[in-house]
């Protein structure tokens, strides 16, 4: 038996990308109970690849929404570009 695990990114309009995460090959006959399911190494690799794919997609999405810098025109590296005032409290 063979499975191809694919991570599909879906936005509001449908699919926007996919990543083949892992190819799993298992024997057709279950002669040994150890061949049932994933090995621990395969499970750890699967989790790491899914995490990498999800984090990369989130980072790409964040970079696209970043505003442009007013002075150089490149991507702004600040989280917030508005002026802030801090209220002062006096001990009374």
C-alpha positions as CSV (number, residue, x, y, z in Angstrom):
1,X,0.0,0.0,0.0
2,X,1.1,3.5,-0.7
3,X,-0.2,6.9,0.5
4,X,0.9,10.4,-0.5
5,X,0.1,12.9,2.2
6,X,-0.6,16.3,0.8
7,X,-1.1,19.6,2.7
8,X,-3.5,21.8,0.9
9,X,-3.8,25.5,1.7
10,X,-7.4,26.7,1.2
11,X,-8.3,30.4,1.2
12,X,-11.8,31.9,0.9
13,X,-11.8,31.3,-2.8
14,X,-10.6,27.7,-2.9
15,X,-7.2,26.1,-3.0
16,X,-4.2,28.4,-3.1
17,X,-1.4,25.9,-2.9
18,X,-0.4,22.4,-1.9
19,X,2.7,20.7,-0.6
20,X,3.4,16.9,-0.8
21,X,4.4,16.2,2.7
22,X,5.3,12.6,2.8
23,X,5.1,9.4,0.8
24,X,4.3,6.3,2.9
25,X,4.8,2.8,1.7
26,X,3.5,-0.1,3.8
27,X,3.3,-3.9,3.0
28,X,0.0,-5.2,1.7
29,X,0.1,-8.2,4.0
30,X,0.2,-7.7,7.7
31,X,2.6,-10.5,8.5
32,X,4.1,-8.5,11.4
33,X,2.1,-6.4,13.8
34,X,5.0,-3.9,13.8
35,X,4.0,-3.0,10.2
36,X,0.7,-1.6,11.4
37,X,0.5,2.2,11.1
38,X,3.4,4.6,11.1
39,X,6.8,4.0,12.8
40,X,7.8,6.5,15.5
41,X,10.4,7.9,13.1
42,X,7.8,8.4,10.4
43,X,5.3,10.0,12.8
44,X,8.0,12.5,14.0
45,X,9.0,13.3,10.4
46,X,5.4,13.8,9.4
47,X,4.8,16.2,12.3
48,X,7.9,18.2,11.5
49,X,7.0,18.5,7.8
50,X,3.4,19.6,8.5
51,X,4.7,22.1,11.0
52,X,7.2,23.4,8.5
53,X,4.6,23.7,5.7
54,X,2.0,25.5,7.9
55,X,4.6,27.9,9.4
56,X,6.0,28.8,5.9
57,X,2.5,29.5,4.6
58,X,1.7,31.7,7.6
59,X,4.9,33.6,7.2
60,X,4.2,34.2,3.5
61,X,0.7,35.5,4.3
62,X,2.1,37.8,7.0
63,X,4.8,39.2,4.6
64,X,2.1,40.0,1.9
65,X,0.1,42.0,4.3
66,X,3.0,44.1,5.6
67,X,2.7,47.8,4.7
68,X,5.3,49.6,2.6
69,X,7.9,51.9,4.3
70,X,7.2,55.5,3.7
71,X,10.8,56.5,3.1
72,X,12.3,53.6,1.1
73,X,9.2,51.8,-0.3
74,X,10.3,48.4,0.9
75,X,8.4,46.2,3.3
76,X,8.0,47.9,6.7
77,X,9.5,45.9,9.6
78,X,7.5,47.6,12.3
79,X,4.3,46.1,13.7
80,X,2.6,49.4,14.1
81,X,3.5,52.8,12.5
82,X,1.0,55.0,14.3
83,X,1.9,57.5,17.1
84,X,1.1,56.4,20.6
85,X,0.6,58.4,23.8
86,X,1.2,56.9,27.2
87,X,-1.0,58.2,30.0
88,X,0.9,59.4,33.1
89,X,-0.6,58.6,36.5
90,X,0.5,60.6,39.5
91,X,0.6,59.1,43.0
92,X,-1.9,61.1,44.9
